[in-house]
Amino acid sequence: MTIGLIFLLLFGSFNSVRQATLIILNVPFPLIGGILALFLTGQYLSVPASIGFIALFGVAVLNGVVLVTYINQVRAEGAELLDAVIRGTLLRLRPVLMTALVASLGLVPLLLARGAGSEIQRPLATVVVGGLVTSTLLTLLVLPVLYGRFERRRVDF
């Protein structure tokens, strides 16, 4: 239900089912890193880890919105599709990386915690840090490719 509501908000912002779908396709990217991080550290999926996934979904959607909005802006200035995707991705590389880096560095103390309460803090931090790595990489690599595919179809038809 929540993803449906987010989709409606994205549709309202972009006035495009394609672009709202494109950004929603960003949501599974952090799952890969979060689950892998839990597995590699020997932790279990818990309530704090689930809360970490919810936070990651918000970051993934935000990064998708930042990227797609800027690519749309470059296209509105008259750039060709491929040029707009490349320029938009390169020019939004820094904001996307900064979002991930700030969140990751802020959670390092929780990730390394060993004292009282660390059984709650560590799974959340593990999921967020692991998920941010894959989410950021896949957003910067896969989302531009998907944008080109989605929008090329719109131009062709």
N, C-alpha and C positions, 0 to 999 in steps of 0.2 A: 504494500500500500504506500509506503514511504517513497519507494522508487517511482511509483506512478505519479505521486505528487511532485516529486522533483522533475520528472519528465514534463508535466504540465507547466511548471514554472519555466523550464528551459524552452519549451515551445512558445510560451508567452514572450520570452525575451528575444528569441531568434526568429519567430514566425516561420519556422521550418521544422517539419517532422524529421527530415534527414539529419539536420544538425543537432537536434535534441537527441536523436538516437545515437549519433556519433559520440556525443558527450556521455550518454548513459553507458555506452560500450567501454568507457574508461573505468567504470566502477569495479570490474573484476581484476584489474591490474594489481591493486595492492593485496588482494587475497593471496596471490602467488607468493610474494615475499613474506607476508605475515605468517602463513602456514608453514613455509619453509623455515623461517626463523624459529618458530615454536618447535618444530621437529628437530632442528639442529641443536637447540639448547636443551632438549629433553623436557620441555614444559607441555602442559596440557591446555586445551581450549577451556577457558574459564570465563566467568562473568567479566573480570577486568580485561581479559584478552578480547572479548566480544565488544566491549566498549572501545577498545583500541581500533577494531575494525570499523566501527561506526565513524570514528574520527577520521580514519583513512579514506572512507568513502567521500566525506566532505572535501578533503584535500584533493582527491582525484577529480571530483566534479569541478572544483575551483580551477585546477590546472587546465582542465579541458576547456572551460569557459574562457580563460585567459588566452589560450592558444587559438581557439576557433574565432574568438572575437577579433583578435589582431589579424589573423589571416583574412577574415572578411573585410576588415578595414583596408588592408593592402589591395585586395581585389576591387574594392569600391574606388580606389584611386586609379584604377585602370590596368593593373598588372595582370598578366596571363596567369592561368591557374597554377602551373608548375612553379613559376617565379614567385607567386604570392605564397605558396606553401613553403618554399625554401626560405624566403626572406622572413616570413612571419615566424617560422620556427627558430631561425637563428636569432632574430631580435627578441624573442620571448624566452630564449634559453636561460638568460640570467634570472628573470623573475621566478621561473619555475624551479630552477636550482636553489635559489635563495629560500623559497618557501620550504623546500625539503630539508635544506641544511639547517635552517633555524629550528625547525621542529625536531630534527634528529639530535642536534647538539643540546637542545634544551632537555632532552630525555636521557642523555647519557648518565647523569647521576642516578636516575631511577633504574636504568639498565644495570648499573654496577652495584646497586644497593644489596646489602647482605644482612642488615639489622632487622629490628622489629618492623613489621608491615611490608617487608620486601616481597613477601609471597603475593601481595596484591599489586604492588608497583611494577615488579619485574615483568610479568606477562604482558601488561599493558604497554610498557616501553619496548619490549621485544617485538611485539606485533607492529607497533607504529614505526619503529626504526626499520625493521625488515620490509614492511609494506611500502614505506616511502622510497626505499631503494628501487624496488621493481616498478612501483607506480611511476616514479619520475623517469626512469629509463624507458619504460614502455610508452609513456605519454609522449616523450620526445621522439621516439622512433616509430611507433605504430600509428599513433593518432594522425600525424601528417600524411602518412600513406593512405589511411582510411579516408581522410578528408579529400585527398586527390581522387580516390575511387568514387566516393559518394557524389562529389561535385562534377566529376567528369560525366557521369551518367546523366546528371541534370542538364548539362550543356548539350550532350549528344541528342537527347530526346526533345 
